[in-house]
Every structure is written in C-alpha cells, then in structure tokens.
Amino acid sequence: MYECPNCGGNLKFDIPSQQLKCDYCLTLKDPYEVTKEQDAEESNVFDATVFTCPQCGGEILSTDTSAAEFCSFCGASTILDSRISRQLRPVHIIPFKQTKEACKSAFISHIKRAPFAPDDLKDEKHIDSFRGIYMPYWSYDISQKGPVNLTGEKSYRRGDYVYTDRYSLSGDIDAHYDRLAYDASASFADNISEQIAPFDSKSQKDFTPSFLSGFYADTADVDASLYEWDAREIANSASFKEIKKIPAFSGMKFKDDNLLDVMLRTQCPAPKRVMYPVWFMSYRKDGRVAYATVNGQTGKVAADIPVDMKKYVIASLVLAIPIFILLNLFFTITPKTTLICSFILAVFTFVIYLTEIAKIKSRDNKEDDRGYLARNAAGSKPPLQSDNGQKAGKNQATVFGAAGSLAAMIAAVLVFVWTPVSDVWYYGGTSLAFLGILFTVMGIIRKYNILTTRKLPQFDRKGGDDNA
C-alpha cells in the first residue's frame, strides 16, 4: 500500500487524472514521486503480493495487501491465498486510460449486438465484476542496417522464346521496427490477446510499481524466445515489401527470399518486459468459464458469448412463420424438391456439427495458444484431459448429436430409392428429415456454447483440481 503523505490513507492510481489519488483526502500525487523504500532497493525487481487461487492455481500480483475474493481465471468465488514475493520489474507500462464505468459501457454496447446472449451476462452483478489487470507482454525491437545484396530475375517472351534476365542488386538498408508486442502470460489465451489488440505503445511510460496501486497484474511465464521469430518475420516481410515497390524492381522475382533474415541483416536484441492494461471478467457456468475482456487503453471489446437456447428457439419460430407464408405465396415447390432441399440441409448441418466438435477439441487442448503449450512443454504438466475424464461419454454425445442429420439423410434417400407415387410419402419424408435436422441444430447450439466457453483452467501451481 502507498500511503498518502497528508493523511496516511491509501493512494491508488486514478485513471481520469493519471495520478495517484488518496481514498480519503483526495490528494493527487505523481506516480514517480511516490515510492516504497523497498521499490528502490534493486532496479530490476519490486515487491508484490501474489494471490493464488486454491482451485485452479492461477496467480495475480498486486501492490496492495487487501484480500482478493474471487479468481479472474476460473471465476471461483473464494478468498485467494497470498504471499509476498519479489517480481522482475518491467521496463515500460501503459497505464489504464479506460475507467471501469467506460469499460462496462463498452461491454454493454457490445453485448447488445448479441440478441441471443444469456440474461446472466447482462446482469449488473456480472458486469460489475470487471477487474483491472496489467497483462505482461514481451516487446521486441528489430533493426536492419547495412549493405544488402539480392538476386532477382525478369522473364519475357519474344516469339517462340522466353528470355530471362538475371540481376545482382545491391544497396543499403536502415530500417527499425520498435515495440512489437506479444502476450507473455500462459494464463492469458493468445486468441483473446489478439482480439483486443493493438495497444498504442507510443504512450507507454517507464515502469514504477505505484502504477499498479488499485489494480492487479498477471505473471510473465512465457519464454522471451517464443515470439522472436514472429517479430523478425514481420520486419522482414515489411522491409521486403518496400524493396519490391522500388520502380526499377517492378515485375522482378527475387531468389532466396526465404533467407531474408540473413540478407536484410535483421537483428533482434533482448526483448523488454512491458505491461499493458486489460479489464477482465470471467463468467462461470456448468463447469466451464467464459471471458470478457476490454482493452484498458482503447476500449476494444472481446467476449465469449454463449447462445440462450430458449431465446433462439422463440426467435426462430417467430421468423419461420412469415418466411413460410412468403414462400407459399410466391413460389411453387414440388414434393420432390422439398425432399431434395431437406437432404442438402441435413448434409450441411451434419458437417457443421462435426466441425464444431473439432473446434471444441482444439480449443480444450489449447492448440491455438502457443504460450500455454510452450510453457507446459518445458514443464512436467501432463496433456489436457477431457472434462471429468469422461471420454467415452463425450464420444457417445458426439454420435447422438449428429444422429438427427444422419437420420434425415437416410429418410430422404429411402424415399428417393422407393420413388412412391403418392406425394404423401415425400412430404412425410421431408417432415421426418426436418425433425432430424432440428435435433442436430439444437446440438450445434449446445456445441457452440461449449466452444464459446473454456475448460476450467489448471495451472502448474499449488492448488486443487476441479477437473479431477
């Protein structure tokens, strides 16, 4: 806690003023003028309270010692364990620019565009649980300077012959790409950090621990080397694109463009630790958790939004009635055509259902989260298991959900093979097919809701195991 020099109250970072503000006497202080004695003991570390969730092992940092009463990562309402720890000091920080009220307004505007969102997500209790967390990032500075030699060629046709001219091109390059940032926390999913990007790193400030007062921070546990090649590739691609814009090089093909890192003399010094602001909310339901995040600098929103089944069914029925009337008024559809349409729709829903299953498996195994995979590859954590370990039950549910569309396709094919004279059989087959399709559509929505939520996290830290 940072004490107010006037009344001894708690100084916390105030977003509107970008100063530290006293809770009691409202005194404002410059963050760089207020330090704890231990903050200056070593230039590369600072003291922080580490809060650890007893259920998932997730950790957040704070410069305050007041108890944290819920976990941002798994959504558990519990008093988090705490301890004092020395943390490596970031070089730069982007202070929060969006207040909590602005964050809540941005989220409400975002969720209004999702008419089938559950009412729980619109509940003030959930919306008020947004927590300001500084997320750790690695910041890479790329430089390219010195002589460059490239080999290019142009081909053209004259008569029956194709001529190729080869060129040896030389020049000098002086290019710099600063502050290319990548998420450094394994507990902060890469796809979430990408959705709320970018941050304007030009407004970052030199780090001092007092910026964290009143907020939390996540721990950096992803190795700095993980994203270095990504940063190099961005710089190489951008520089090479500019080179090819030179008029003399128009229409020229370059050889060995897979060696750009060497040819462009790309250099990447050690990346810097930085912290960027994120408003974070977790929504826990049915043994899974959904996240809503708001960029604490720009207000950009990214949220996992499940679909309320009841709202979806009611809306579908309301829309289906006028559509059915319009089709009957303006189109004449034969019984055989309706059956063909039902077969095509059954195939379509069958494919969508299986695609959702594949996406869920990928998401639950965190195949799209390089930071998480890299951290656990270096440790001893075993591969992720299915929720509750019930793989057989999940396989049965997968087959059961797709059975509707499969039955619809079989019904349609049987009627076509039989080719009955009476239209009743075609309409009957169509009706059965649509019932099967409806069954699978409901399954698709259930799977979509699983896809928009995540398995309860389990970190390589001391704590229980909700998935055991």
N, C-alpha and C positions, 0 to 999 in steps of 0.2 A: 504494500500500500504506500502511495506517495502522500505525505502529509502536507496539508495547507500551511504555509508559513504564518498565516494570520490567526487561524482558529484551531489548527490541528486536525481538521476534517479530512475526508478522503478526496484527493484530486483525481478526476477521471477525464479522459480525453473527450472533449466536446466537439462534435462534428461541425455544427454551424460556424463556430468561431475558429476551429482548427487549433484550439489551445486546450490546456488542462484547466478544468473548472472545478471549484470546490462545491461539494454537495450542499453545504450549509451556508457559507457566507458569499458564495458565487464569485469568489476571487478567480481571475484568469491568470495563468502563468504560461510562459513559453516552454514547450516540452524539453528544449535543450538547456533550459535554466534549472530544471528540477531533476535531480538525480539522487539515487540512494548511494550511500557510501560504498556498498559492495559493487555497484554498477561500474565503478571506475577502477576496481582492483586489477582486472585483467581486460585488455582491449578486445579479446576475441570471445569472451563468454559473458553471460549475465545470469542472475539468479531468477528462477521462476518456480511457481507452484505447479507441479504436474498432477493433473487429475486423471485417474484411471478408472474406467468403467468395470465394475466387478463382474458384469455379464459377458461383455464382448472383448474386453481388454483394450478398447480404444482409448487413446490418450490425447488430451489437450492441455495447453500451457496457459498460465495466467500470471500476471504480476501481483494479483490480489490473493489473499488467503481465505476469502469467504467461500463457503461450501458451494459446489456445483451440484444441482439437484436433478439433472437429467443428462442423458448421453446423447450427443448430437448424431452419433453414427448409427446406433441401433435403436434409438428412440425410447430406451428404458427410463422409467421414472424411478430413479434411485439416487441416493447420496453417493457421489463418486469418491473413491479413495484418493488421498492426496499425500504428496511428499514434496520436499524442497529439492530442487536439482539445479545444476549448473548447465546451461544450454549454450551452444555455439551461437555467437552473435551474427545476425545477418548484416550485410553491408548496407543495403537500402531497404526502404519500406514505402509503400504508397498508403498514406493514411485514409481512413474511411471518409468518403465525400457524401454518400447517401445515408441519410438518417434512417432510423428504424421505421418511422412513420412513412417516409418516402419508399422504403423497401416494401412495406406492407401494401401501400397503394399500387406499386408496380406489380406485385403478385396478384392483387385483386383484379386489376385490369387484365392481366394475363389469363387468369382462370375464368373470367367472364367469356372469353373466346372458346371455352370448352364447356358447351351446354350439358354434356353428359357426366361432368365431374361429380364425384360424391359430395353430398352436403357436408360431410365431416371436414373436407378440405377447405370449405368456406366458413367453417366455424371460427369465431373470433379466438377461441382457446388455442386452436392450432396456429392460426396466423400470428398470434402474439408470441408464439414460441420461437420466432426467428432469433437466432443468436449470431452476434458478430464474431467472426473467426478470421484471423490472418492466416492465409494459406501459404506454405513455403514453396518457393519456385527456385529453379536454377536459371541464372541469367548468363547467356553466352555472348561474348563479343568476338566477332570474326573479322579478320583483316586479310587483305590480299594486296601485296605490294611487291613490285619488282618487274623484271623482264618476263615477257610471255611469248612462247613460241607455239604456233598452231599449224596444223597441216589441213588444208582444205582442197576441194576439187569442184569443178563445174563440168557438167556434161551437156552436149548439144548435138543435134543431128544435122548432117548435110548430105542430102541424097540418101544413099543406102548405108551410110556410115555414121556411127556415133563416136564423137570425139570427146575426150576427157582431158581437161587442163588441170594440172595439179599445182598448188601454190604452197609456198612456205611463208607463213605470216609471222611477223614479229612485232612487238610493241611493248609498252609498259602499262602496268595496271596499278591503280591506287584506289582501292575500294575498302569501305568499312561498313560492317553491319553490327550495330550495337543493340544490346538488351533483347536478344531473342530468348524468350522465357518459356520454360517447361515445368509442369507440375512436379514437385519434389516430394509429394506425400503419397505413400501407397494406400492410405485410407481415403484419399480423395480421388474418385474414379476419373480416369483420363477423359472419358466422353463427357462428363459433367464440366470439367475444367475447359474443354474445347468449346462447349456450348455457350459459356458465359464470357469467353474471350472476345476481343482483346482488351488488355489493360493499356492505358496510356502511360508508358514507362518514363516519358519525359517529365512527368510531375512527381516522380519518386524523390524521396528525401533520404538523407543519411539517417541510419537507424539509431534510435535511442530507446531503451526499454520503456520509457514513460509513454510512448505512443500506444503501448498495449494496455495501459490502465483503463479498466472498464470493459475490456474485450478479452477474447481468448486467442490462442494461436495453436495451429497444428504442428506436429513434429516433422522434420525433414528426415525421411528414412529411405529415400531412393538415391542410389549412387549417382554421382555427378557425371559419370562417363556414359550413362544410358542414352542421353539425348544429344550427345556431342555430334554424332554423325548426322543427325537430323538437321542441326543448326548449320553444319558445314554444307549439306546438300542444298538448303535454302539459299545460302550465299552463293554457292557455285552456280546454281540454276539461274539466279537473278543476274549475276555478272555475265554469264554466257549469253543470256537473252539480250542484254545490252550490246554485247560484242556483235551479235548477229544483226543488230539494227544498223550498223555502220553501212552506208550506201555501197561501198566497194565490196562488201561481203554478201550483197544481196543474191539469193539463189544458190549460195555456196553450201556444200555439205562438208562438215568437219569430221575428220577421223579421230579416233581415240577420245571421243567426248565422255567416255566412261572413266577417263583419267583426269578429269577436271580438277580434282583436289590437288593433284601434283602440278599440273600445267599452270593453274592460276595462283600457285604459291599460297594456298589457303592456310592460315594459321589460327589456332584457337587456344588462347591462354586459359588458365584455370577459371572455371565459371564462378560467379559470385552468388552467395546466398542472398535472396531477397524475400520479402513478404508482401502479398497482395491481399486486399480486403474482400471478404465474401460474407454475405448474410446467408445463414444456413438453417434449414428447418427439416426435421425428419417426421414422417407420418407412418406410424406402425400399425399394421392390421393383419390379422390372420397369419401370424408367424413370419411376415415379411415386412420390409420397410421401403417407403418411397421418400425421395428427397426433393426439396425445392431450394434452389439457390439463386441469389441475386448478386450481381457484380456490385460490390460496395463502392466502386468508383463511378461506373457508368449507369447503373440501374438495370442492366440487361438481365432478363429472367430466363432460367431453365428449370423445368419442373417435370417430375414423373407424375402423370395424371391418369389414374385408372378410370374406367367407364362404369357408371352406375347402371346395372343391368335393368332395373325397373324403369329408369328414365329412358333408356334406349328402346325397350320394347314398346312403351307408350308412344314415343315419337315415331317409331316405325309404323305402328298401326295407324296413327293419325295421317301419316304421309301415304300409306298404302291405299287408303280408300279413294282419295281424289285421283291418284295415278291410275287405279283400276278403272274408274269411271271414264277418264280421258281416253285410255286405250280402247275401251269398248265403243266409245263414240266415234273415234277417228280411224281405227284400224280394224281389219278383219283378219283374225288369226285362226288358222285351221288347227284341229286337234293334234295332227302330227307335228305341226310347227311348235305348239306349246310343249310337246314332249321333248322335241329336239332342244328347245331353249332350256328346259329343266335339266337335261343331261349336261349341257355345256356349263350351266351354273353349278351343278353338282361337282363337276371336274374342277372348276375354278375354286370353289370353297374347300375342296379336298386338298388342293395344292397350297392354298393359303394356310390351312390348319397345320400341315406338315412343316411349312416354312416357319410358322410361329414356334413350333416345337424346337426346331433347330436354333432359332434365335435365343430362346429361353436357355437352352443348354449352353450356348456360347456365353450368354450374359452371366449365368450362375457360375461358370468356370472362369469368369473374368478374362476371357480370351481377348477382349478389347481393351484391357487395362495393362499396359506394358509395365508401368511402375509396380503394380502389385505382383505381377508374375516375376519380374526381375528380382524384387526383394525376397520373395519366397523361394526362388531358385537358389539363392545364396544361403538360405537357411535350411532348417530341418522340417519345415511345415509339410505335412502330407498333402496330396492332392485333395481338392474340394470334393465332398461327397454330396449326394442328393439330400434334400431336406428330409430330416428324420431318418436318413439311410434307407428309405423305402423305395428302392429302385424298381422292384417288381410291381409295386402298386402304381408307380408312375407310368411304367410301360403299359399296364392294363388300362389306365386312364387315357393314355395316348390313343390306343386302339379303339377304345369305347367312344371317344370324342369324334374320331374320323368315321365311325361306323355309319352315321347318318348319311353322309355324302356317298359313301360306298354303296349303301343300300339303295339310294336314289339312282345311282348309275345302273345297278343291277336291274331295278324295276323298269327303267327306261329301255334297256337292252332287251329284256324279256318280251316286252310289248312289241318292240320292233321286229324281233325274230318271229313272234307269233303272227303278226300282222292281222289282227282281228278286223272283221267287217264293221262292227258297231263302234261308234265314236266313244261310247261309254267307257270302254277299256282304255282308250287313250287319255281321257280325262281322269279316269281312276288312277292310271299310272302316273300322270302328272301330279295329281294330288298327293300320292304317296311319296313321289320324288321331292315335292316341296316340303313335306313334313320332315323328311330326312335331311334336307338342306337346312331347314330351320334349326334342327337339332345341332348340326355341325356349326352353324353360325353362332349359336349360343356358346358352343365350345370354344370357338375362335375368340369371342369376347372374354371368356374366362381366361384363356391363354394370354390374351393381350394384357389383361390385368396383372397376370403373373409377370409378363415382360416389362410392364411399367413399374414394377416393384423389384426389390432385390432381396436376396437371401440375407438373413441377419448376419452381419459381419463377425468374423472371428480373427483376432489379431494374435501375433506371436508375442503375447504379453500375458502376465498373470491375470487370470480371470476365469469365470465359468465357461460353459459351452452350451449355448442354447440349442445347438443342433445335435447334441449327444442323445 
